[in-house]
Amino acid sequence: MAAGDLTKIKLSGSTDGMNILIVATATLGTTIHTAHATDLDEIYLNACIPGATSREVTIEWGEATSTKVTKVTIPAAAGWFPVVEGKLLTNSLVVTVFCAAAANEVVFDGYVLRHGQ
């Protein structure tokens, strides 16, 4: 990708652009996206819980150390809930998510705007 180019792509953890089911209940979580080695990825994530119970998820941003994780409570039966809006990542770092309370109840979706460097 040439410097200055911008391309919208699917999350690398998604199969054919489909939703990503969070199956992990501990670190390292379910892979959501692996950033490009040199280009800059601007990441947008939404989460949804079709069931009746809100759940807290842990988003591991590039690493699982305490300063690189974010905990977010996803409301139940509320449709798509914005979780990450344009956060940047590069250098092949990985975004993972887990839900300690329950597997297979939280779904993630989103996209990446890849900026050529």
MARDREN-739097 format. One record per residue: residue number from 1; residue in one letter; chain; x, y, z of N, C-alpha, C, O in turn. Coordinates in nm, 3 decimals. Example, Ala and Ser with C-alpha at 12.3 -4.5 7.8 and 13.67 -1.06 7.14 Angstrom:
! MARDREN-739097
<1,"A","A",<1.319,-0.569,0.780>,<1.230,-0.450,0.780>,<1.320,-0.330,0.780>,<1.424,-0.332,0.846>> <2,"S","A",<1.285,-0.225,0.708>,<1.367,-0.106,0.714>,<1.290,0.003,0.787>,<1.341,0.114,0.804>> 
//
This chain:
! MARDREN-739097
<1,"M","A",<0.085,-0.117,0.000>,<0.000,0.000,0.000>,<0.090,0.124,0.000>,<0.184,0.132,0.078>> <2,"A","A",<0.060,0.217,-0.086>,<0.142,0.338,-0.097>,<0.114,0.435,0.017>,<0.004,0.438,0.071>> <3,"A","A",<0.213,0.513,0.051>,<0.197,0.615,0.155>,<0.081,0.706,0.119>,<0.069,0.751,0.006>> <4,"G","A",<-0.005,0.731,0.217>,<-0.121,0.818,0.196>,<-0.246,0.746,0.151>,<-0.354,0.804,0.156>> <5,"D","A",<-0.235,0.620,0.106>,<-0.353,0.543,0.065>,<-0.436,0.507,0.187>,<-0.383,0.491,0.297>> <6,"L","A",<-0.567,0.495,0.168>,<-0.659,0.456,0.274>,<-0.752,0.349,0.219>,<-0.815,0.368,0.115>> <7,"T","A",<-0.761,0.235,0.289>,<-0.844,0.124,0.245>,<-0.926,0.072,0.362>,<-0.873,0.052,0.471>> <8,"K","A",<-1.056,0.050,0.339>,<-1.143,-0.009,0.441>,<-1.137,-0.160,0.425>,<-1.161,-0.212,0.315>> <9,"I","A",<-1.106,-0.232,0.534>,<-1.094,-0.378,0.529>,<-1.170,-0.441,0.645>,<-1.205,-0.375,0.743>> <10,"K","A",<-1.194,-0.571,0.633>,<-1.259,-0.646,0.741>,<-1.160,-0.673,0.853>,<-1.039,-0.665,0.833>> <11,"L","A",<-1.212,-0.704,0.969>,<-1.127,-0.746,1.081>,<-1.061,-0.878,1.045>,<-1.127,-0.967,0.991>> <12,"S","A",<-0.933,-0.893,1.073>,<-0.862,-1.015,1.034>,<-0.911,-1.138,1.110>,<-0.894,-1.250,1.062>> <13,"G","A",<-0.971,-1.119,1.226>,<-1.026,-1.231,1.303>,<-1.160,-1.279,1.252>,<-1.215,-1.377,1.302>> <14,"S","A",<-1.214,-1.209,1.154>,<-1.344,-1.243,1.097>,<-1.328,-1.334,0.976>,<-1.234,-1.319,0.898>> <15,"T","A",<-1.419,-1.428,0.962>,<-1.423,-1.512,0.842>,<-1.520,-1.449,0.744>,<-1.640,-1.441,0.771>> <16,"D","A",<-1.469,-1.403,0.631>,<-1.552,-1.345,0.525>,<-1.634,-1.225,0.570>,<-1.740,-1.198,0.514>> <17,"G","A",<-1.586,-1.152,0.671>,<-1.657,-1.033,0.718>,<-1.770,-1.063,0.816>,<-1.846,-0.973,0.852>> <18,"M","A",<-1.782,-1.188,0.858>,<-1.888,-1.226,0.951>,<-1.854,-1.183,1.093>,<-1.740,-1.148,1.123>> <19,"N","A",<-1.956,-1.185,1.181>,<-1.936,-1.152,1.322>,<-1.835,-1.247,1.386>,<-1.814,-1.358,1.339>> <20,"I","A",<-1.773,-1.200,1.494>,<-1.675,-1.280,1.568>,<-1.735,-1.315,1.704>,<-1.761,-1.226,1.785>> <21,"L","A",<-1.757,-1.443,1.729>,<-1.810,-1.490,1.857>,<-1.696,-1.498,1.958>,<-1.592,-1.558,1.930>> <22,"I","A",<-1.715,-1.438,2.075>,<-1.612,-1.440,2.178>,<-1.624,-1.570,2.256>,<-1.718,-1.589,2.334>> <23,"V","A",<-1.528,-1.659,2.235>,<-1.531,-1.790,2.301>,<-1.437,-1.795,2.421>,<-1.453,-1.880,2.509>> <24,"A","A",<-1.339,-1.706,2.427>,<-1.240,-1.708,2.535>,<-1.300,-1.652,2.664>,<-1.377,-1.556,2.662>> <25,"T","A",<-1.261,-1.714,2.777>,<-1.304,-1.665,2.908>,<-1.185,-1.617,2.992>,<-1.201,-1.584,3.109>> <26,"A","A",<-1.067,-1.613,2.931>,<-0.946,-1.567,3.000>,<-0.845,-1.521,2.895>,<-0.864,-1.543,2.775>> <27,"T","A",<-0.738,-1.459,2.942>,<-0.633,-1.414,2.852>,<-0.560,-1.535,2.793>,<-0.556,-1.639,2.859>> <28,"L","A",<-0.507,-1.527,2.681>,<-0.531,-1.438,2.570>,<-0.668,-1.467,2.514>,<-0.709,-1.582,2.501>> <29,"G","A",<-0.737,-1.359,2.480>,<-0.874,-1.372,2.435>,<-0.887,-1.417,2.290>,<-0.789,-1.452,2.224>> <30,"T","A",<-1.010,-1.415,2.244>,<-1.042,-1.444,2.105>,<-0.981,-1.336,2.016>,<-0.997,-1.217,2.045>> <31,"T","A",<-0.913,-1.374,1.910>,<-0.850,-1.275,1.821>,<-0.956,-1.199,1.742>,<-1.042,-1.258,1.677>> <32,"I","A",<-0.946,-1.067,1.751>,<-1.035,-0.978,1.677>,<-0.965,-0.927,1.552>,<-1.021,-0.930,1.442>> <33,"H","A",<-0.841,-0.879,1.569>,<-0.768,-0.823,1.455>,<-0.618,-0.824,1.483>,<-0.574,-0.797,1.594>> <34,"T","A",<-0.541,-0.856,1.379>,<-0.396,-0.843,1.383>,<-0.359,-0.726,1.293>,<-0.391,-0.726,1.174>> <35,"A","A",<-0.293,-0.626,1.350>,<-0.257,-0.506,1.275>,<-0.152,-0.537,1.170>,<-0.081,-0.637,1.178>> <36,"H","A",<-0.143,-0.450,1.071>,<-0.043,-0.461,0.964>,<0.096,-0.439,1.023>,<0.112,-0.371,1.124>> <37,"A","A",<0.196,-0.497,0.960>,<0.335,-0.486,1.008>,<0.388,-0.343,1.001>,<0.462,-0.301,1.090>> <38,"T","A",<0.352,-0.269,0.897>,<0.407,-0.133,0.881>,<0.300,-0.027,0.862>,<0.318,0.086,0.907>> <39,"D","A",<0.188,-0.060,0.797>,<0.081,0.039,0.779>,<0.009,0.060,0.912>,<0.020,-0.022,1.003>> <40,"L","A",<-0.066,0.169,0.922>,<-0.135,0.205,1.046>,<-0.282,0.166,1.034>,<-0.350,0.211,0.942>> <41,"D","A",<-0.330,0.082,1.125>,<-0.469,0.038,1.125>,<-0.551,0.122,1.223>,<-0.517,0.132,1.341>> <42,"E","A",<-0.659,0.181,1.173>,<-0.754,0.258,1.253>,<-0.874,0.165,1.274>,<-0.946,0.135,1.179>> <43,"I","A",<-0.896,0.121,1.397>,<-0.987,0.009,1.424>,<-1.117,0.058,1.488>,<-1.117,0.140,1.580>> <44,"Y","A",<-1.228,0.006,1.435>,<-1.362,0.036,1.485>,<-1.428,-0.096,1.525>,<-1.436,-0.189,1.444>> <45,"L","A",<-1.477,-0.104,1.650>,<-1.538,-0.228,1.699>,<-1.673,-0.199,1.763>,<-1.692,-0.099,1.831>> <46,"N","A",<-1.768,-0.290,1.739>,<-1.899,-0.289,1.802>,<-1.921,-0.426,1.864>,<-1.868,-0.526,1.816>> <47,"A","A",<-2.000,-0.429,1.971>,<-2.031,-0.556,2.036>,<-2.182,-0.567,2.055>,<-2.253,-0.467,2.061>> <48,"C","A",<-2.229,-0.690,2.065>,<-2.372,-0.716,2.081>,<-2.390,-0.840,2.168>,<-2.315,-0.937,2.158>> <49,"I","A",<-2.491,-0.834,2.253>,<-2.530,-0.952,2.331>,<-2.677,-0.980,2.299>,<-2.764,-0.904,2.341>> <50,"P","A",<-2.704,-1.086,2.226>,<-2.843,-1.117,2.192>,<-2.925,-1.164,2.313>,<-3.048,-1.156,2.311>> <51,"G","A",<-2.859,-1.211,2.417>,<-2.928,-1.265,2.534>,<-2.976,-1.158,2.631>,<-2.977,-1.040,2.598>> <52,"A","A",<-3.015,-1.202,2.750>,<-3.079,-1.115,2.849>,<-2.985,-1.065,2.958>,<-3.030,-0.993,3.048>> <53,"T","A",<-2.857,-1.099,2.955>,<-2.765,-1.061,3.062>,<-2.650,-0.977,3.007>,<-2.579,-1.019,2.916>> <54,"S","A",<-2.633,-0.857,3.064>,<-2.518,-0.773,3.028>,<-2.390,-0.844,3.070>,<-2.389,-0.919,3.167>> <55,"R","A",<-2.283,-0.820,2.995>,<-2.155,-0.886,3.024>,<-2.040,-0.787,3.015>,<-2.040,-0.697,2.931>> <56,"E","A",<-1.942,-0.804,3.104>,<-1.819,-0.726,3.096>,<-1.718,-0.802,3.011>,<-1.696,-0.922,3.032>> <57,"V","A",<-1.657,-0.733,2.916>,<-1.552,-0.792,2.834>,<-1.422,-0.720,2.862>,<-1.421,-0.603,2.901>> <58,"T","A",<-1.313,-0.790,2.841>,<-1.179,-0.732,2.852>,<-1.119,-0.729,2.713>,<-1.107,-0.833,2.647>> <59,"I","A",<-1.081,-0.610,2.669>,<-1.017,-0.591,2.539>,<-0.868,-0.578,2.563>,<-0.823,-0.487,2.632>> <60,"E","A",<-0.791,-0.670,2.505>,<-0.645,-0.668,2.517>,<-0.589,-0.603,2.391>,<-0.601,-0.657,2.282>> <61,"W","A",<-0.529,-0.487,2.409>,<-0.488,-0.403,2.296>,<-0.340,-0.417,2.272>,<-0.260,-0.341,2.327>> <62,"G","A",<-0.301,-0.513,2.190>,<-0.161,-0.532,2.156>,<-0.084,-0.617,2.256>,<0.013,-0.683,2.218>> <63,"E","A",<-0.125,-0.616,2.381>,<-0.062,-0.695,2.488>,<-0.168,-0.723,2.595>,<-0.275,-0.664,2.594>> <64,"A","A",<-0.136,-0.813,2.685>,<-0.229,-0.844,2.794>,<-0.185,-0.782,2.926>,<-0.237,-0.820,3.031>> <65,"T","A",<-0.091,-0.687,2.923>,<-0.048,-0.622,3.047>,<-0.155,-0.525,3.094>,<-0.237,-0.479,3.014>> <66,"S","A",<-0.154,-0.494,3.223>,<-0.263,-0.415,3.282>,<-0.282,-0.278,3.218>,<-0.394,-0.227,3.216>> <67,"T","A",<-0.177,-0.218,3.167>,<-0.192,-0.086,3.105>,<-0.242,-0.094,2.962>,<-0.269,0.009,2.901>> <68,"K","A",<-0.254,-0.213,2.908>,<-0.297,-0.230,2.768>,<-0.434,-0.297,2.756>,<-0.473,-0.339,2.647>> <69,"V","A",<-0.507,-0.307,2.867>,<-0.639,-0.369,2.862>,<-0.747,-0.267,2.899>,<-0.722,-0.172,2.974>> <70,"T","A",<-0.866,-0.288,2.844>,<-0.981,-0.204,2.875>,<-1.097,-0.296,2.906>,<-1.122,-0.393,2.834>> <71,"K","A",<-1.169,-0.265,3.014>,<-1.288,-0.342,3.048>,<-1.411,-0.259,3.013>,<-1.419,-0.141,3.047>> <72,"V","A",<-1.505,-0.323,2.943>,<-1.626,-0.256,2.898>,<-1.746,-0.346,2.927>,<-1.741,-0.466,2.900>> <73,"T","A",<-1.853,-0.287,2.982>,<-1.976,-0.363,3.002>,<-2.066,-0.344,2.880>,<-2.100,-0.232,2.843>> <74,"I","A",<-2.102,-0.457,2.819>,<-2.188,-0.457,2.701>,<-2.332,-0.480,2.747>,<-2.360,-0.582,2.810>> <75,"P","A",<-2.424,-0.388,2.717>,<-2.562,-0.406,2.760>,<-2.632,-0.518,2.683>,<-2.609,-0.537,2.564>> <76,"A","A",<-2.717,-0.590,2.753>,<-2.790,-0.702,2.691>,<-2.903,-0.652,2.602>,<-2.965,-0.550,2.631>> <77,"A","A",<-2.928,-0.724,2.495>,<-3.043,-0.702,2.407>,<-3.059,-0.556,2.366>,<-3.172,-0.508,2.355>> <78,"A","A",<-2.949,-0.486,2.345>,<-2.954,-0.343,2.311>,<-2.905,-0.315,2.170>,<-2.886,-0.199,2.134>> <79,"G","A",<-2.884,-0.418,2.091>,<-2.831,-0.398,1.956>,<-2.681,-0.377,1.961>,<-2.615,-0.408,2.060>> <80,"W","A",<-2.628,-0.324,1.851>,<-2.483,-0.304,1.842>,<-2.440,-0.187,1.930>,<-2.497,-0.078,1.923>> <81,"F","A",<-2.340,-0.212,2.013>,<-2.289,-0.115,2.110>,<-2.147,-0.077,2.068>,<-2.061,-0.164,2.059>> <82,"P","A",<-2.120,0.054,2.043>,<-1.984,0.093,2.003>,<-1.884,0.073,2.117>,<-1.907,0.118,2.230>> <83,"V","A",<-1.774,0.005,2.086>,<-1.674,-0.028,2.188>,<-1.543,0.045,2.161>,<-1.483,0.100,2.254>> <84,"V","A",<-1.497,0.046,2.038>,<-1.373,0.114,1.999>,<-1.404,0.198,1.875>,<-1.458,0.147,1.777>> <85,"E","A",<-1.368,0.325,1.880>,<-1.398,0.414,1.768>,<-1.271,0.481,1.718>,<-1.239,0.594,1.756>> <86,"G","A",<-1.199,0.410,1.631>,<-1.085,0.470,1.563>,<-0.953,0.465,1.637>,<-0.867,0.550,1.615>> <87,"K","A",<-0.936,0.367,1.722>,<-0.807,0.352,1.791>,<-0.703,0.295,1.694>,<-0.736,0.213,1.608>> <88,"L","A",<-0.578,0.340,1.708>,<-0.472,0.304,1.614>,<-0.385,0.190,1.664>,<-0.361,0.175,1.784>> <89,"L","A",<-0.337,0.108,1.569>,<-0.248,-0.003,1.602>,<-0.166,-0.039,1.478>,<-0.215,-0.028,1.365>> <90,"T","A",<-0.042,-0.082,1.498>,<0.046,-0.124,1.389>,<0.144,-0.228,1.443>,<0.126,-0.280,1.553>> <91,"N","A",<0.247,-0.258,1.365>,<0.357,-0.345,1.408>,<0.312,-0.489,1.438>,<0.369,-0.554,1.525>> <92,"S","A",<0.211,-0.537,1.366>,<0.159,-0.674,1.380>,<0.106,-0.706,1.520>,<0.096,-0.823,1.557>> <93,"L","A",<0.070,-0.603,1.596>,<0.012,-0.626,1.729>,<-0.131,-0.677,1.713>,<-0.196,-0.653,1.611>> <94,"V","A",<-0.180,-0.747,1.816>,<-0.308,-0.817,1.806>,<-0.407,-0.763,1.908>,<-0.372,-0.737,2.023>> <95,"V","A",<-0.532,-0.746,1.865>,<-0.643,-0.712,1.954>,<-0.718,-0.841,1.985>,<-0.762,-0.911,1.894>> <96,"T","A",<-0.731,-0.872,2.114>,<-0.806,-0.990,2.156>,<-0.912,-0.948,2.258>,<-0.900,-0.842,2.320>> <97,"V","A",<-1.015,-1.031,2.275>,<-1.123,-1.002,2.369>,<-1.161,-1.130,2.442>,<-1.166,-1.238,2.382>> <98,"F","A",<-1.187,-1.116,2.573>,<-1.246,-1.229,2.645>,<-1.357,-1.181,2.738>,<-1.361,-1.064,2.777>> <99,"C","A",<-1.446,-1.273,2.771>,<-1.555,-1.248,2.865>,<-1.542,-1.351,2.976>,<-1.575,-1.468,2.957>> <100,"A","A",<-1.495,-1.307,3.093>,<-1.467,-1.400,3.203>,<-1.593,-1.470,3.253>,<-1.585,-1.583,3.301>> <101,"A","A",<-1.708,-1.405,3.243>,<-1.830,-1.460,3.299>,<-1.892,-1.571,3.216>,<-1.957,-1.661,3.270>> <102,"A","A",<-1.874,-1.566,3.084>,<-1.942,-1.665,3.000>,<-1.885,-1.666,2.859>,<-1.858,-1.561,2.801>> <103,"A","A",<-1.866,-1.785,2.805>,<-1.824,-1.799,2.665>,<-1.947,-1.798,2.574>,<-2.058,-1.830,2.618>> <104,"N","A",<-1.927,-1.762,2.449>,<-2.029,-1.774,2.345>,<-2.154,-1.690,2.366>,<-2.262,-1.726,2.320>> <105,"E","A",<-2.140,-1.576,2.437>,<-2.255,-1.488,2.458>,<-2.236,-1.349,2.400>,<-2.332,-1.274,2.386>> <106,"V","A",<-2.113,-1.314,2.366>,<-2.083,-1.180,2.314>,<-2.034,-1.193,2.171>,<-1.953,-1.280,2.139>> <107,"V","A",<-2.083,-1.104,2.085>,<-2.046,-1.104,1.944>,<-1.981,-0.969,1.912>,<-2.030,-0.865,1.954>> <108,"F","A",<-1.871,-0.973,1.837>,<-1.804,-0.850,1.792>,<-1.812,-0.839,1.641>,<-1.818,-0.938,1.569>> <109,"D","A",<-1.813,-0.714,1.595>,<-1.811,-0.683,1.452>,<-1.737,-0.550,1.438>,<-1.712,-0.482,1.538>> <110,"G","A",<-1.703,-0.514,1.318>,<-1.636,-0.387,1.296>,<-1.560,-0.386,1.166>,<-1.584,-0.468,1.077>> <111,"Y","A",<-1.467,-0.291,1.157>,<-1.386,-0.277,1.036>,<-1.259,-0.202,1.069>,<-1.243,-0.150,1.179>> <112,"V","A",<-1.171,-0.196,0.971>,<-1.042,-0.129,0.986>,<-1.024,-0.033,0.869>,<-1.052,-0.068,0.754>> <113,"L","A",<-0.978,0.087,0.898>,<-0.930,0.178,0.795>,<-0.779,0.170,0.798>,<-0.715,0.213,0.894>> <114,"R","A",<-0.721,0.115,0.692>,<-0.576,0.096,0.686>,<-0.513,0.214,0.613>,<-0.548,0.245,0.499>> <115,"H","A",<-0.419,0.280,0.681>,<-0.349,0.397,0.628>,<-0.210,0.355,0.581>,<-0.130,0.306,0.661>> <116,"G","A",<-0.181,0.373,0.454>,<-0.049,0.341,0.401>,<0.056,0.436,0.459>,<0.031,0.555,0.473>> <117,"Q","A",<0.172,0.380,0.491>,<0.279,0.461,0.553>,<0.396,0.478,0.459>,<0.495,0.542,0.494>> 
//
